[in-house]
Amino acid sequence: MASSDFSLDSTNMQMSLSTSTQDSRASTIQKIENMIEGVLNGVIEDREQLSFTLGCRNRSDHHAMDASIGVSSAREKAQTRTISFPGKTPKQAWHFTVIMRILELIHEALINDVTTTKRDIFYKDTELFIRQSIVDRYVDDLALTFGTNRQSLNVTASAKGLIIGVAKIRRWDGTHNDCSLDIAVSFHYSKSYHDNAGLTCEESLNAGNATFHALASSSFWRKSINGKGAIITAKGYPDISTRSFLRMMTNATSVPCFMLVDYDPDGIGILSNYKHGSVNLAHENANLNAPSVRWLGLHGSDVHAISENVQGHGLVPLTLKDRKKALGMLKKGVAAEGGIEPEWRNELQAMLVLNMKAEMQVMRGCDMGGFEGWLDRKMERAMET
């Protein structure tokens, strides 16, 4: 199989996208300053309560799937709540203080045009924030309040994604990453990825962390009979950076992308997160989902074909958490009855009936080339369809 080659050059779009980015940044700064000014006016006027309105993400039952684009979307407008100081309780005063501190740190990052992470924000004032989850929640709520995404606040999550293979990432500032040097390259969200600054690749395979390192160490990305390509992992459920990167790859190029996940409810959950988006980021999914990714494995048929050879090794019963996850996915979402992913529904039902799951490593017991031989054959058949 010959892989297609492509190169994306953003020279002609650089000026318009840079202008758009600057406008967005200026608009976000203005919104933050307007919120802070409202609080300061309350202090000057000696109001009994200082307050502002904050948007908050809808609960999962307020979301649905848009069958035409496969994105979790809110059925209703975002909920709002009023945050006050001193409030009725010390806890309410603390929430107000936390949000004002986060606003200060985001404003500082935007003014200096530097990117920070949620983790960086947390460590700027650990005694106040107490838990990382507090920062995570309010950064997302502030982005929703301002009608933008987290990246427009110059805030990212800590990098999780890794890539190795025949791929080059070029940025407008002249720097680039060559991912073919037998060293996994870590990437995090940047304006370069968002604005398609540049990428050269041939084909991609998205895999779990252990599988990624096994395939990277054997240089599968350059030895595959299907041609050279790149392997990507987010080490489990994907972060925004990895989702954004994969979306850029699949939308801006003709690179075929295959997904390799464990045969369990979380494996299908990870696949769904990449392809259709997540409930928690419903307001951002339209810019993050990658609907063209294809599920390569593991499927039930793969596990059943190998089960006799491995004599049960690697096949384990579902936990209560697994069963709860599977039942939830069958009840609502893309794998629900009448949903847009009937194959996923069938696989989840089979897992529940057989009370069985399997990790990717079980395929090492394959005849004819072991795991990599099986993977080559799976990709070859997938490329033909």
N, C-alpha and C positions, 0 to 999 in steps of 0.2 A: 504494500500500500504506500503510495507516495503522498506525503503530507503537503498541504498547501502552505505557501510562504507569504508573508505580508509585512508591510512596513507602514507605520502611521506617522505622518509628519504634521506637526501642529504649527508650523511657521506662519501660515496664512491666517490662522485663527487666534494667534497669540494676543494681538492688540485688543480685539473685541472681548475676549474672555478675561483678560487682565482688567479691562475697564469695568466689566460686569462684577468681578470679584471685589474691586475697590469700592464700587457703589454699594454692594451688599454689606461690606465691612463698615462703611460710613453709616449706613442705615441702622445696623445693629448697635453701633456705638451710641447713636442718637436715641434709640429706644431705651437703652440702659440708663443713659443720663436723664431721660425724661422720668423714668421710674424713681431714680434716686432724688431728682429735684422735687418730685411730689412728696417724698418723705421729709426732705429738708424744709419744704414750705410748711408742713405740719408742725415741725419743731419751732419754726419762726412764729407761727400763729398760735403756739402753745395749745395745740389740740390735746384732748385727753387721750385719744388713741391715734397712733400712726398706723397706716395700713396701705396695702396694695393688693391687687387682684392677680392671682397666679393660675395659669392653666394647669391642668393635670390630665394624665393619660386616662382614657376610658378603660373600664374593665373589659375582660375578654368577651363577655356576652354582649358587648356593644360593637362587635366587629363581625364582618362577613367577608366572604371571598367574592371578588369580582371575576367571574368566569372568563371574561374576555382577556384580562391581563394577568390573572392569577395573583392578585395582591391583597393582603389583608387590609381592609379599609374601614374607617369608622362610619357607622350608620348615622350617628348623630354628631352634633357639634361637640367639641371638647368641653369637658366639665371645667368649672372654675371654682376657686374658693378664695376667701379673703384672709390674708395673713395680717395679724395685728400685733402691735406692741403698746403697752405691756401685755395686752390680752387679759384673759380671765384666769390663766394659770401660768406658772413659771415655764411650763413646757411650751406654751404658745409664744412666750417671749423668746425662748431659745430658738424656735423655728424661724422667727423673724430675724434674729441676729445671724443665724446660719446663712439664710438666703442673702442678706445684705453683704456678708463677708464673701460669699461666692460671687456675687455681682461685682464686688470690688476687684477680685482677682481676674475675672473674665474681662472686665473693662481694661485692666492693666495689660493683659495679653493682647487685646485688640489694638490698643493705642500704640503699643510697641511692635505690633505686627509679628508676634511670635506665637508659635503653637505650644500649648501646654497639654497635659494629660489630666484625667480625673485623679490619678494617683498623685500627681504633683500638687494639685489643689488640696487634696486631703492632708498631705504632709506639711502644707504651709500653716495649718492650724489644727493639729490632731486633737488637742484638748477640747476645742470647740466642737469639731465635727463628730468626734467619738468613733464613728464607723464609716468605712468607705462607702457603704450602701447609701448613706445619707447624701453624700456628695453626688453619687451616681443619679439618684432620684431627682434631686433638685436641678442638676445641670440639664437633664432631659425635660423637666417641667418648664424651665426658663426658655429653652429652645422652642417649646410648644407655645409658650406665652408670647414670644416675639415673632411667631409665625415663620420660623426658620429651622435649620437643622443644627445639630451639635457642632459640626465642623465649621459652620459660619460663626460660631462663638470662639473659634480657634481652640477648641477643646477636643481632644481625641481620647479614646481608651488606650491603655498600654498595648503595645504591639504584640500580636500573637502569631500572625501569619508568617509562613516560610515558603520560599520558592526555590527550586533548583531545576536547571535544564537549559535548553537552547532558547533562551529569552534574554532580551536586553531592555532595560527600562531607561528611557532618556528623559531628562528634565530640561525645562527651559533655561535653567541657570548653567547649563553645560555639563552638569554631572550626570553620571549614568551608573547603573549596576549591570554587570555581566554575570548572569546567573549560571553560566556554564563552567565555572571554575572549580567544580567539585566541592563547593562550600555553599550550604544553604543560606540564602539571603533573606534577612528579616525585612519586612516592609510594614510601614504604618501609613495611615491616611495622610495624604498631602494634596495641595491644590493641583499638583502635577497629575496625580491619578485622576482626580475629579474632572480636570479639564482636558484629559487625554493628551498629555504632553508628548507621549510617544511610547511605543511598545513594539518590539519585534519578537515573534514567537511562531511556532509551527502547529502544535496541538497541546492540550493541557489535560492533566488528570488530577482530580482533587481527591486526596486520601486522608485517612486518620494519621495521628502523630507517629505511632509505632510503625505503621505501614509505610509512611513517608520516609522514615529513616532507613528502613530496610531496602526500599527501592532506590533511595539516594545512594546508599553505600555500595550497591551493586551496579550503579550507573544505568539502571533500566531505561532512563529517559533518553539515553543515546544508543542503547543496544536493541531496543524493541524492534521486532520484525515489521511493525506498522509505521516506522519512521521515528525521527527524533521529536522530542517535545519537552514539556515542562511539567513538573509535579508541584502541587500546592497543598498546604495544610493549614488549618486554623487551630489545630490541636483540640478538636471537639466542636462544640457549637461555635459558629463563626462570629467574630467581632465585626464591627462596621468597616474597618479597614480592609479586611479580607473580602467581605461582601462587595464593597465598592470596587476593589481591584478586579474581582472576577467579573462583575457587571461590565466594567470598562473593556475587559478582554473580549467578552462575548458580544457586546453591542457594537464595538468599533471595528471589529475584525471578523474574519470568517473562520477563526480558530474553533474546531470542535472541542467541546469540554465534556468529560465524563466524570461521574461522581462514584467514588468507591467508599462504602460505609459498612459498618457491622450489620449483621442480620439480627436486628432487635428494634424495639420501638424508638429508641433514641437515634439509631441510625437513620430511620425514615424521618424522624424529627429534624435531624441535621440537614438532610436532603431538602426537606420542605422549607427550612429556614433560608437556604441559598436560593431556591427556585421561586418560592412564593412569598417570602418575607415572614416577619415575626409580629405577633400581636403587640408586644411591648413597643415596637417602633413602627406602628401602623401609619403614623403621619410621615414617615420617611421611606417606607418600602418602595414607593413608586420610583425612587432613585437608587435603590439598592438591589432589588431582586434581579435574578438572572434566569429568566424563564426558558432559555434554550439549553440549559444543562441537562445531560442525559444520565439516568441511573444505570450504571454498569453492573453493580453488584454490591453486596451479596444478595442474591435472591434465594427463595426457598429451594428452587430447583438445583442451585449450586450446592447448597448444604446437603440436600438429600443424595445427590450424586456422589458426594465424597464420604458420607456418613459410614458406609460399610468399610471403607479403607482405613479410616481413623478410629474405628471401633468405639465411637462415642466420645473420644477425646476432643475437647474443644466445644462440644455441645452441652449446654447447661440449661437447667430449667429457668423459666421466667421468675423474677422476684415479684413481690406484691406491688412494688413501685413500677416495674415493667408493665404489669397487667393494667394498673391504673392509667398509665400513660397511653397504652394501646386503646383502652376503652374510651378514653377522652378524645383521642384522634378519630375514632370511629363514630363518635357522637356528633362532632362538629368539625368543620374545616374541610380541606380538600379531599380527605379520605372518608368523609361521612357518606351516607347513602345518597346517591345522586350527585356526589361531588365530582370534581374534575380529574381526580386521580383514582380511578377504579382499581388499577393494578396495585396501588399501595394498600387499598382497602382489603383486597384479597390476601395480600401478604400478611397484614396485621391479623386478620381473622385466622389464617393458618397458624401463626405463632401462638395465638391464644388456644386454639384447639389442640395443637401438639405440645403446648407448654414448653416451647424450646426456643433458644436463641443461640447465636454463634458469633464469635469474633473472627475478624479477617484471617487471623493466623491459622485457622482450621484448614485453609486452602493449601497450606504447605504440604499436606499429605497427598496432593494431587499426583497422579501418574503423568508421564509425558512432560517433564520440565518443572514440576512442582508449582509453586505459587506464580512465578513469573511466566511459565508456560501457559498456565490457565489464564492469566491476565492477557497475554498476547492473543490467545484464541478468542477471548471475550471481546477484546477491542476490534479484532479483525471482523468478527460477525457484526458488531455494532456499526462499523464503518460501512458495511455493505448494505445496511438497511436505511 
